[in-house]
Amino acid sequence: IEGDIEAQTRQAMKNLQTVLAAGGSSLDHLVKINIYLKNIDDYAKMNQVYVTFFNGAPPARTALQVGKIPMDGLIEIEGIAVKR
C-alpha cells in the first residue's frame, strides 16, 4: 500500500471494480459501501476521488475512523452489490 489518501482511495476503488467484475457485477450495481479511514480528517480528500468512480450520485455509504488498517493502510473500502 503506497501513496497518500487520494492514491490509496483510487487503488481501493480499482480493486473493488476488479472484484465486482470477477463476480459479473460492477460499481453501477453497488447498493452500500463501507469506508474505513485511519484518519477521519481525510474524508474530504477521499471523497474527491471516490465520487469520480460513479456516474451520478454514489451509493449509500458509511465512513468511519478505525484504529488500524491492515498493512498500515490509510483506507479500506468494502461494498455490497446486486447482480442485475
Protein Blocks (a to p, Z undefined) as FASTA:
>chain_A
ZZjfklmmmmmmmmmmmmmmmnopafklpcbdcdddfblklmmmmmmmmmmmpgcjdddd
dddddfbdghhiabdcddddddZZ
